[in-house]
Amino acid sequence: MKRLHYLAFCILLIGGAVMAQPSSKGQPQVFLLDAKFLVETKQRIQKGDKGFDAALAKLDQDAKKTLTTSDFTVTSKTTPPPSGDKRDYYSQAPYWWADPAKPDGLPYIRRDGERNPEIEKYPDHRLLNEMADAVRTLALAYYFKGDERYADKAVKLLRTWFLDAETRMNPNLRYAQFIPGINDGRGIGLIETRGLAELVDSVGLLAGAKSWNAADQKKLEAWFDQFLTWMRESQNGRDEAGSQNNHGTYYDLQIASFALFVGKQELAKQILQSTRQTRIPKQFEPDGRQPLELERTRSWSYSVMNLEGWVSLALLGDRAGVDLWSYKTADGRGIRKAIEYLAPFGLDGQTWPHKQIIPLSVKDFHRILRWAAAGYRDEKFRAMAAKLPKLALADRDNLLFPPATN
């Protein structure tokens, strides 16, 4: 890919406009998604396979709605960060509330798991997620249907958020998750960009679109390279790298994903290898429990969320040649045991014995189990996958992942 980008850039320098291209194998450059399965699905659709009709129709419907959305940008907020530059990302810590014992409420106090509605005054986190979701829907619809309208809109959203000088987000999270009366931003805020790991896959699906050219690709890679540097060198970034719980998991996920996107394969491999020694022994018990997540007031939600991060890391490991699926410590700690620990509660209906102040949802765990069944491909996981409710025919995952029971 790096050679293709270099050649494309040379052509631009001599005056020719070119489109960004897929990999030399004809597969999209994606890291969390399965490029081979995407290609096979697309070929089956083109050959008239009706099995994907419902999912494709729903995706098309969603993409059409997304065509009418406004362009998301960090500069639309009404309250600027302390820097005064609205291009700096700005958000408030969700679980911190005004202290009722203080006349001005300062400093704020923590109420774990209880979201403060004040955070809506700082919309950058919500807008970032909405932008990433919209680009994903449009990029998938473009990939499978070839409709340039979808690519055009996705490209417009990407340029507005990342590339255009007036509206682009500065590549830092200096002011993410500030706490009134305590700080103006903190390392924990880095978890708010975890959705960008999926966004770089969306960019890979746009390769070949008329509106997405090699110059755009190069500029976006430069943005992510700068953000990667900030994550690794800033104080906030170093603080998050030292987090022991899900924050550390998603820090590693972002570093590895962005490194692969900008062509730093060795950095990605290094992160994926080190996470086995630095995170697994501290995050998992030999029986699969995740003690740092069980401490939370939403212990099921955080256990599942953290495990989803680990499965995503394992998928990146598949691309970088690092096996996280089967890795375990000498006393048996690893991803597999963690999935097996949650299965009776997420699959068999057993009562969750830990604190969970919101209703327990099993949907995300079911998705994890579908990925894991494809990752492990053994009898135990096939048996667990067989208990899963069938995906609705219109579910988008039918287009993206092999059936778990294969």
N, C-alpha and C positions, 0 to 999 in steps of 0.2 A: 504494500500500500504506500509506503514512504516513497518508493521509486515512482509510482504512478503520480503521486502528488507533486513530486519534483518535476516530472515531465510536463504535467499540466501547467505548472507555474511558469515553466520556460515558454510554453506556447503563449500564455497570457502576456509575457514580457515582450514577445515579438508581435503582439497585436491580435491574436486569435482568441475568441471567447470559446471556452469549452465547458462542458458539464462535468460535475463530479462523477467519478466512475465507481462501480462496485469492484470487489476484489478480483484478482486475476482468475480465480476459480469460478467466477460467475455468481458467487454468493455475496449477500449483503454483509457489510462489516458491522456485525453485532456481537455482543459479548454475553449478555444475560439471556437473550433469545437464542434458539437453536437455528443457525443459518441453514443447515442442510434440510431440516424439516420445513422451514419457510419456503425454500426453493421447491421442494417436493409438493407441498401444498399448492403453491402457485401453479405448478405444472399440471397438477390434477384438475384444478379449477379451469385452466385454459383448455384442457382436453374434454371438458364437459361433465366432470364428476359433480353430481347433484348433492353429495353428502355435506357439502359446505354451504349450500344455498342459504339456509336460515341464518347462519353466523355472518355470512358475507352481506346479506340484506340488512341485518341489524347494524353492522359496522358502517355500511353505506349510509344508512339513516342517521347514525350518530355523526358521521363526517359532514353530512349536509347541514345539520344543525350548527356544527362548529364553524361553518363558513360564515355565519352571520355574527360571530362573536367579535367584540372589540379587540384591539391590540393591547395586550397586557404589558405594563411597564412599571418599574419601581418609581418612576418620576410622577406617577399619578397620585401619590399620597399627599395629604394636606399638611402633615406634620413632618418637617425635615429632621434628620438625625443631628446630633451635636456638631457634626462637621459642616452643616449647612448645605451639603451637596445631596440633592434628592436621588442622585444615582447610587448612593450608598444604601445598601439593604438595611432595613430597620424593623425590628420586631420586639414585642414585649414578652417576657417570660410568662407562660400560660398558667402556671400553678402558684403564682404569687399574688397576694391580695393586700389591700390597705389594712393597716393595723388599727382595729377599732378602738384600741386604748390610747391612740395618739391623735391629737387634734387634726394634724395634716395627713395622718395615715402612714407617715414615713418613720423608719424604713418599712418596706413591705414585708409580710411574713408568708411562709410557705404553707400551702394546704395541698399536699400531694394528691394528684389525680382529679382535683377540682379545677376546671378551666374557668379563668376569670374572663367575663365577656368584654372587659376593657381592651383585650388584645385586638379586637376588631378595629380599634382606632389606628392600628398600625397594620395595614393590609398586605404588606409585601409577602409574607409567608403564604397566605391564601392565594394571592395572584401568581406567585411562582408555581404553586401546585396546579392551578387552573391552566396556566400556560403550558406546563409540561404535559398535562393530560390532553389538552387540545392538540398539541403537536403530535403526540403519540397516536391519537385517533386518526388524524389527517394523514400521517406518514404511513400507517398501516393500510388505510383505504387507498392511498396512492400506490403502494407496493402491490396490492392484490388486484386493483382495478385499472391502474394506469391512467387515471383521470388527473390531468395536469392542474385542474382547479384546486384539488386537495393539496398538491405539492406547493402551488403558488401561495395558498393561505398559510401553510406550515412555515414556509420560508419567510413570509412577512412577519409572522410571530417571532421566529428566531432572530431575524435582523433587528426587530424592535427591542427585544429583551437583551440581546448580547452584542450587537454590532453597531447600530446607529449611534453616532456621537451624542446626540441630544437625549436619547432615551435608554441607552445601554446601562445595565447594572455594572457598577465597578466590581472587579473580581476579588471581593473580600466580604467577610461577614463580621467586620469590626463591631457593628452595632446590633448584632443578632441577640435576641432574648435578653434585653436589658431589664434590670430590676429597679424600679423607682426607689430612690434613697440609698441604693447600694452600689450600682455600677451602671455604665452606659453600654454594656455588651459583655458577653462572656463566651468561653469556649463551648459550652453546652449548646449554644445556638447553631453550631455546625451541623447538627442533625437535621436542621430544617432544609438542607439542600440534598438530602439523600435521594430524592426523586430525580435528580439530575443523572444518576447512574442509569436510569431507564431512558432519559432523554437522549443520551449519546447513542443508544440503540436506534432511536427514532431517526436521528440524523443519518445513520447508516442506511435506513430504508429509503431515503430520499435520493440516493446516488442514481444518477441518470436523468433526474428531473431537469426540465429546461430552465427552471428558475433558480436552481441551486448549482452554482458553478464552483470551479476550483478555488477561486479567490475567496468566496464565502467560506468554503471548507477550511482553508488555511487560516482565515481570520478567527473562525470559531475555535479551531485547535489552539490558536495563540491565546484566546481568552481562557480556555480551560488549562492551558499550561501555566498562565499567570496565577489562576486560582489555585492550582495544584501547589505552586511555589508558596503562595500565601498560607495555605493549609499546613504546609510542612515547616515553615520558618517563623510564622507569627506567634506571639505569646498565646493568643486564643487557640490557634491550631495545635500548639504543643500541649496546652492544657487538655484539649479534647483527645489527643493521642494517648494521654495518660489515663483516660477514663477506663474504669474496670468493667463497667456494665455494657448495656446495648449501645451507649454512645461510642465506646471504643470499637465495637463491631462495625457500626455504620461509618465511622471514620475510616477504618481499613477498607471498607467496601468502596467508598468514594475515591480514596487514593488509588486503589487498584483499577477501578473502572476508568477513571480519568487518565491514568498512566497508559492503559491500553489504547484509549482513544487518541492520545497524542503521539503514540508510537514509542513509548518508553516501556517496552516489554520487560526489561530486566528489573525495573523498579516495581512493576506489578508483581512479578515473580517473587521478588524479595519480600514484599509485603505479605503475600499469600503464604509464603513459607514461614515467615516469622510469627504470623498470627497463630499458627499451630502451637508454638511454644509459649507465646506471651499471653494469649487470651483463653484458649481452651482449658488449661489447668485451673484458671481462676473463675471461669464462668460456669463450668459444668461440674456436678458431682458425679461419682462413678455410676450412680443409678439413673442419671439423666436430669436430675433437678437442676434448676438455674437459680441458685440462692440469692444472687443480687437482684433478680427480677421478682422473686417471691417476697422480697421485702416491701414491694410496692403495694399501694392500695388497689391497683388494677393488675394483680399478679398474673392472671391468665393472659390478659391483653399484652403485657410486656414480655412474658415468656414466649408467646407466639411471635410477637414483633421481632424479638432478638433472634429467634430461630429462623425467621424469614430472612434476616440479614445473613445468617450463617449459610443457609441454602444458596443465597445469591452469591456469597463468596465461593461456595463450592462450584457453582456454575462458571464463575470467572476462572477458577482453578482449572476447569476442564479446558478452557481456551489457552491458559498459560502453562499447562503441563505440571500443575501442582494438585495432588490428590488430597482433597479435604473430606470427601465422602467417607472414606474408610479409615482416615487417620484417627488414632486413639492413643491416649497416654498409657503408660504401663499399668495403671489401675483402671483403665477402661473408659475414661472420659472422652467424649466426642459427640459429633452431630447425631450419629445414628442413635445412641442411647437417649439423647434429648428428645428425639422424635418419638421413640418408643415409650418414653415416660409420659408424654402428653396424649398418646393415642387412646388410652382407655377413657379419658375425659372428653376428647374431641371427636371420638369415633364411636365409642360404645355407650356413651351416656352416663358414665360414672360421675358422681358429684365431686366438683373441684373443692379440695379441702383447705384452700388458702383464701386470703382476702381478695375480694373482687367487688368493688363498689358500683360497678355498672353491669348490666346484663352480659352474660358470657355468650360470645359469638364464636361459632366453630368454622365459619366460612373460610377465613384466612388459613386456619390449620388444614382444612381439606385441600387447599391449593398447595400448601407446602408438601403434603403427603403425595399429591399427584407428581410433583417434581421429584420427590425422593424416590418414588417407585420407579421412575425412569432412570434415576441416578444409581440405585442399588441393583435393580433387576434380579432380585432373589425371591425365593418362595415366600418368605415371611412378609416382605413388602407387597408382593403381588396379592397375598391373602388380605392384607390390610386395605389395599387399594380396591379390592373387590367389594368391600363394605361401603365404599364411598357412594353417595347419591350420584346418579348419572348427570353429567352436564346437560343443561338445556341445549337444544339444537342451535339456538341463537347465541349461545355463550361465545364470546370472542376467543376464549382459550382453545376452542376447537381448531382455530386457525393457527395457533401459536405453539402448541405442545403436543407431542405424541400421546395417545391414550395411555393412561397409567397402567392398564392391565396387559399391555403388549409385552 
